[in-house]
Amino acid sequence: MIMDIIRLAKKDIVLEFRKRETLFSMGLFSFVSVLLFSSLFSFLNIDLVTKQAISVGCLWFVITFTVMLGLTSIFSRETRKNSIYPILSLSIKPQVIFLAKLVYLGMMLAIIEIITLIAAIVFLRIDVQGDFLLLIIVLITGTIDLAIAGCMVAFLTLYAKSKTLAVPLLYFPLVLPSVLIATQTTLNLILFDDLRFILDNTLIMFIHAVMIFVLGLLVTDELISE
């Protein structure tokens, strides 16, 4: 099972790095969004705390929409060429496909988030008062939560005729609590460094991610059938 996950994920990653269409669009969107938000600060006369709060909100806004941008193409090759049915005919379980797509999406988001974080620190001037390692843990936990929810939404909309409409309708209600908690946690880490608050909220995001992950594994058999 693990080898099947690795092979399927490797296939998607190799094809993506060969064409770089989705990766380029996600990276361009995140970088341009950060630049646009940073340009607005030059027209706003606000104090440092308000500026940091807006910057953190912009950071998670960019991450959330970058994940959604990757969802519309996560199954594009399979649906365009009907190659998902030959995969299933090889006795590969739908859960394996779910996990492989999650690994693939996670790899792309890891690359994009490094670019986004560097751009946010440079252009949005996010100044971390707390532990930078703790900030990375919060970002990773929040992003994994978004990726798991997004991967399940991609499965739910696999056969949808209008993915541009179906994906946002399912994705945003599912991830809104996580985005709000992640924003509050990141802002607290930057401004106040309340360790108890940060750890509690990170645990909530982790539990939410586990719940969505288990739910995704349970429903994949129904969502993908031969």
Buried (B, 14 or more C-beta within 10 A) or exposed (E): EEEBBEEBBBBBBEBBEEEEEBBEBBBEBBBEBBEEBBEEBEEEEEEEEEBBBBBBBBBBBBBBBBBBBBBBBBBEBBBEEEEBEEBBEEEBBBBBBBBBBBBBBBBBBEEBBEBBBEBBBEBBEBEBEBEEEBBEBBBBBBBBBBBBBBBBBBBBBBEBEEBEEBBBEBBBEBBEEBBEBBBBBBBBBBBEBBEEBBBEBBEBBBEBBEEBBEBBBEBBEEBBEE
